[in-house]
Amino acid sequence: MDGATLPNMHPESVVDLIVGIAALQRIAESPEEPTEDDIETCTHLITRIQEMILGLQVCKDFIDESLEEKQQQQLMTAARDRGTGVQEDDELGSLHQKKDTVEGLIKELYKMRTAAIAAAGDADDVDDADDEDGGDDNAAVVFACTRCNARHGRLATHRQHLRMRHPGLSCRHPMCGTSFATEAEMLTQLNSAHIRPIPVSIDEENRFACSWQGCDKTFTRFSSVQRCVMYHQTAA
């Protein structure tokens, strides 16, 4: 499958990540307790890392599917030509290289996310009942709302607060008025609730066509269609 490239990352996003990593190292090495500014920096870094992990995971899924399709094509070609063996061509070797690169980046990002959470404190130490009221000033707070003074110890509570108190991201579907706390949640809703499979008859088998404009790929599983659309959205 052509086009299985790494997701685009804007220069300002990369700069933000580098600055965040430097701040994370400073916080981790400091013997003092992290300040609210330190915690906010870690929270921002955690969010950016999670977004990058999501984009890279989508890219990895496409590379895996591309490898499978390419290997099947080679086997069919070898059987047709009565070849005695299947040799890896340049395109297949390039896909293996991309897969190794993406998997390595995902592992490193997971390590960075774990370090960021550890630098800010243990999220489970904060009682959700105290979240909306501010709680103990000395409690280990990981997720601080940037729009008000609310602080949360768990990501789920933080997202619920954003959805209820600060709805801002609306679903891109014209007939849906649902609001979401994060871009990832909005895309999940868009893909799962509003993207419908288009049955296409190919070799007497119902397949699903990607709904992205300009994409003519078809798949046997609807989950593959969702990954295809997510890849287009990440690479756009």
Secondary structure, DSSP 4 states (H G I P E B T S, - for coil): -TT--PPP--HHHHHHHHHHHHHHHHHHH-SSPP-HHHHHHHHHHHHHHHHHHHHHHHHHHHHHHHHHHHHHHHHHHHHHTT-S-----HHHHHHHHHHHHHHHHHHHHHHHHHHHHHHH--GGGS-GGGTTT---TTS---EE-SSSS-EESSHHHHHHHHHHH---EE-SSTT---EESSHHHHHHHIIIII----EEEETTEEEEE--STT---EESSHHHHHHHHHHHHHH-
